[in-house]
Amino acid sequence: MKDEVGFIELLRRNPVYRRLWIGLSISMLGEWFNTVALFVLIYTLTGSELGIGLLFVIRMFSLAVPQIFTGMLADRFSRKWLMIWANLLSAGAVLLLLLVDEASEVWLVYAVSSVLMMLHAVFIPAENASIPNITEENELLTANALNSGTWSAALCLGASVGGFVVAAYGVEVAFVVNAISFLFAAFMYSTIEIPQEPYVPKPGGFWANTAGTIADGFRIIFSTPPVRRIITAKALWSVFGGGLVYMLVLVGEDIGLGNFAAGIGILFAARGLGTGLGPILARYAFTERSRWPFFLGWLVSVCGLAYVAIGWLEWSPWIAVLVTFGHAASGANWVLSTVLLQERSEDAWRGRVFSTDFLLMTGINGFSTLAASLMLEYTDITLREGIQIFAVLQVVSGIIWIMLMMPGEKRFAQATSS
């Protein structure tokens, strides 16, 4: 195998990926403007921590449930056009948020957020399944690291700038920026061609080619141990990470910046910086692929250790350093597991692999957030105690995952090296 290309070299020599990346960059930047605005709008309308938790839960489950079907769409239909239509419809949906200006209309915020996540559920498997089709073997890790780093940079820049913009000018500006970013991304995707293995209809009519195709995908995934093991890596982080990120939003009010939106912006910017640095550092530090599965569990535990420290230290803007460190580990987990799944799955069912990956991750994330929000709302456990509990359990969960997965990975490594 040739040496992995660098980030600049990839963008310079691969024009198809470059255009895809530009579209992703702009749309993700707009999405994080929108996300901060949603937190602020919900808190302004309801004044409830549970209201913010409900937004998290609705977003996660709206992203999770459609994954049952959207992987099949990414394997059967044009991935390019799935991405285009997902962005066009998202642009229209986000503009509906401009109609919300009083507490009785808060239902519309939840409804639009749900629709946006459903459309994102269509986009994600199509995008992830497309990357191996438009990159060379020695570009794949770099492309995934750059995608993850870009998501994180957009989170960092969008959340920090978005927090201060929303504080100064209101949530409406964020919604308009997000709609424009979706339209621009759709235009960029329309300028590229994505090779794709054509779908061959199965005998048995409509049912065999819809529900039957979905069932086949799950059967292939869970009967292929090398894929089955790695597909739990992102979900492992979500078991307690979902609740920790929700509680991080609430910490934003207590770090001493004097404004809820600004506090969220700083902490989410730190999260974005970390998840951006993680994939880039992983690109250079973790050069031995056979060791990647072993690192996945440890990276989850390292993220938990950062939140353990956050739970015990005094809250000030300086905890952003720990947030960055913790999410650098989670970002590395993300990119390593993504590349392993892309390498271990075939194009004909790769879309269903990534829809299952996101189904597990987002579904568990939703339950984790729900558990954390109910815990804070209906028990005597404080926010600080909640962070301490979830963080310690995340450290333990990473260690247990390693113990469960390593025997199978060692056998797989021996089989592929012989």
Secondary structure as the mmCIF struct_conf table of DSSP 4:
data_model
#
loop_
_struct_conf.conf_type_id
_struct_conf.id
_struct_conf.beg_label_comp_id
_struct_conf.beg_label_asym_id
_struct_conf.beg_label_seq_id
_struct_conf.end_label_comp_id
_struct_conf.end_label_asym_id
_struct_conf.end_label_seq_id
HELX_LH_PP_P HELX_LH_PP_P1 LYS A 2 GLY A 6
HELX_RH_AL_P HELX_RH_AL_P1 PHE A 7 ARG A 13
HELX_RH_AL_P HELX_RH_AL_P2 PRO A 15 THR A 46
HELX_RH_AL_P HELX_RH_AL_P3 GLU A 49 ALA A 64
TURN_TY1_P TURN_TY1_P1 VAL A 65 PRO A 66
HELX_RH_AL_P HELX_RH_AL_P4 GLN A 67 ARG A 76
BEND BEND1 PHE A 77 PHE A 77
HELX_RH_AL_P HELX_RH_AL_P5 ARG A 79 LEU A 95
HELX_RH_3T_P HELX_RH_3T_P1 LEU A 96 LEU A 99
BEND BEND2 GLU A 102 GLU A 102
HELX_RH_3T_P HELX_RH_3T_P2 ALA A 103 GLU A 105
HELX_RH_AL_P HELX_RH_AL_P6 VAL A 106 ILE A 134
BEND BEND3 THR A 135 THR A 135
HELX_RH_3T_P HELX_RH_3T_P3 GLU A 137 GLU A 139
HELX_RH_AL_P HELX_RH_AL_P7 LEU A 140 TYR A 169
HELX_RH_AL_P HELX_RH_AL_P8 VAL A 171 SER A 190
TURN_TY1_P TURN_TY1_P2 THR A 191 THR A 191
HELX_LH_PP_P HELX_LH_PP_P2 GLU A 197 TYR A 199
HELX_LH_PP_P HELX_LH_PP_P3 PRO A 201 LYS A 202
TURN_TY1_P TURN_TY1_P3 PRO A 203 GLY A 204
HELX_RH_AL_P HELX_RH_AL_P9 GLY A 205 ALA A 208
TURN_TY1_P TURN_TY1_P4 ASN A 209 THR A 210
HELX_RH_AL_P HELX_RH_AL_P10 ALA A 211 PHE A 222
TURN_TY1_P TURN_TY1_P5 SER A 223 SER A 223
HELX_RH_AL_P HELX_RH_AL_P11 PRO A 225 ILE A 230
TURN_TY1_P TURN_TY1_P6 ILE A 231 THR A 232
HELX_RH_AL_P HELX_RH_AL_P12 ALA A 233 VAL A 251
TURN_TY1_P TURN_TY1_P7 GLY A 252 GLU A 253
BEND BEND4 ASP A 254 GLY A 258
HELX_RH_AL_P HELX_RH_AL_P13 PHE A 260 ALA A 285
HELX_RH_3T_P HELX_RH_3T_P4 ARG A 289 ARG A 291
HELX_RH_AL_P HELX_RH_AL_P14 TRP A 292 TRP A 312
BEND BEND5 LEU A 313 LEU A 313
HELX_LH_PP_P HELX_LH_PP_P4 GLU A 314 TRP A 315
BEND BEND6 SER A 316 SER A 316
TURN_TY1_P TURN_TY1_P8 PRO A 317 TRP A 318
HELX_RH_AL_P HELX_RH_AL_P15 ILE A 319 ARG A 344
BEND BEND7 SER A 345 SER A 345
HELX_RH_AL_P HELX_RH_AL_P16 ASP A 347 TYR A 378
BEND BEND8 THR A 379 ASP A 380
HELX_RH_AL_P HELX_RH_AL_P17 LEU A 383 SER A 417
#
